[in-house]
């Protein structure tokens, strides 16, 4: 088969990203903490200033070597370049649509809002600590949960000492909010 009838791409989805941010309710803002915003911005700058220029240089060098159809450096480099460009578009859109909320700037309160670090206990007395963050900052291993997660929805706008109901796969569970901090 002639090379003229084959696709040069590997079926990568290079189309534009959806207007709505995945995981957020329609029309909701993409809230972020300053640390989460800085982390995403740093990743974007690293891709644009370091990784992309290096891959472009590699692809240019590989293209100069002749036959591109069997040139692994060229083919892999082009694929990696598409991946980097897609990530750059994704991060740019996320950062553009984000609203940074600094929990440290919040007046002292014992009510749960975005950015709060909440200590809660279940009916068996087991205590857990979570921090309510944006959808791009979720890290369950460190107790960082999205503000749209079931636990965050259960505790948002509640006060220290309140008992709230949380939906779990096993059914509803009552939890008590022990401590609310904004760090």
N, C-alpha and C positions, 0 to 999 in steps of 0.2 A: 504494500500500500504506500502511496506517495505521502511524504511528510506534509504536503499541502492540505490533506484531509484529516489531520489529527489536531487535537486541541493542545495548545502549549501549556495551559493551566492544568492543575491536578484537581479540578472541580472545587477549588477553594471558594468559599462564599465571600467574594470581594464586594458584594453589593453593599449599599448603604445600610447602616445600622438602623433599627426601628426608632421612631421618634420617642416612644415611651421607654422608660428604663425598666428592664425586666425585674420583677419582684415587687415593684412599687404599685400601690393602687393608682388607678388612672387619675391624673391631675395632681398627684402628691409631689411634694418637693423632695429632692434628693439631699436630705440632711447629712452633714458630715461634721466630725470633730476636727479641730485644727490639725491634730496629729495625723488623722486619716487623709485629710486633704494634702498635707505636706508629703506623705508617703506616696500617694498617687502622682503628685506633681514631680517628685524626684524620679519615679519610674519613667515618666514621660520624658523628662529632660535627659535621662541616661539613654533612652532609646534614640532620641533625636540627635544628641551630641556625640555619642560614643558608638553604640551598636550599629545604627543605620549607616553612618559614613564608612565604618570598617567593612560591612557587607557590600556596599556599593563599590568600594575599592577592590574587593575580592572578585566581584562579578565583572568589573571592567578588565581586570587582569586575565580572568578565565576566558572572556570573550575574545581577547586579543590572541589567544592560543590557537584559534582555528575552529574546527568543527564543533559546533555547540551541541549537536544532537547526542553526542556520546561523552560530553565533558561533564563529569560529576560535579566539579567545583562550580561550574556555571549553573547547572540545573538545580543543585541544592541551594546555591546562593540566591537564585531568583525566587525559589520557594520561600526561603528564610526572609527575603526582602518583602514579599507579600504578607507574611505573618507579622513582621515588624510594623509595616504600614497599617495593617488592620488594627493592631494593638494601639498604635498612635491615634488612629481615628476614634477608637473606643474610649481611650483615656481622655482625649480632648473633649469629647461629648460629655462624659461623666463630670469632668471638672467644670465645664462651662455651665452645666445645669445644676451644679451643687450649691447648697446654701450652708455656709460654715456657721456652726453654732458652738460657741465656746462655753462649756459648762462652768469654767472658773469665773466667768463674768456674771453668772446668775446670782442674784441676791440670795442670801442665806435663807433656806427653806427646808422643811422636812417633807415636802411633796415631791413625788417622782415625775420628772420630765426627761426629755432627751439629754443624754450625757451623764445621767445619774449613775452612781455605783450603789447598788441596792443589795442589802443583806436580808435574806428571807429564810423562813423555816417552814417546813411542811408539817402535817399533822403528827408525824412520827418524831418531830423535833430535829430532824436533820437540817442543818443550815447550809445555805449556798450563797455565793456572792456573784452577781452579774453586773456588767456595765452595759448600759443601753447606748448603742452606737448606730452609725449609718449602715446601709445594706452593703457597701463596699468595704467595710471594716470588720465584718463578722469574723470572729476567731473563737469558736466554742471551747477550745482547749484552754484558753485564758479567760473564759467567762464573758467574752464580748458577744452580745446578742443584738440582732437588728431591732430597731424600734417597731418593726411590723411583725415581729415574732410573737407567738402565743403568750410566752411569759411576759414580754414587754407590754403587750396589749393589756394583760391582766393587771399589771402593777402601775401603769401610767396614770397619773393624776391622783393616785392614792397617797396617803400620808403614813408616816411612821406609826406603827401600832395598829394599822388597819388590817383586817382579814379580808382577803379577796379570793374569788374563785378563778381557777385556771383550768382550761380544758387540756386534757392529756389523752393519749390514745386509750388509756384505761378508764376514762370518764372524767368527771369534774373532781378537782382536788382543791381544798382550802389551804391557802398559804398566808402566813403572817409576815408583814413587812417589819423587820426589826430595826434597820438603820438605813438612812438615805444620806449619801455624801456627794458632793460635787468637787472633784479633784482637778 
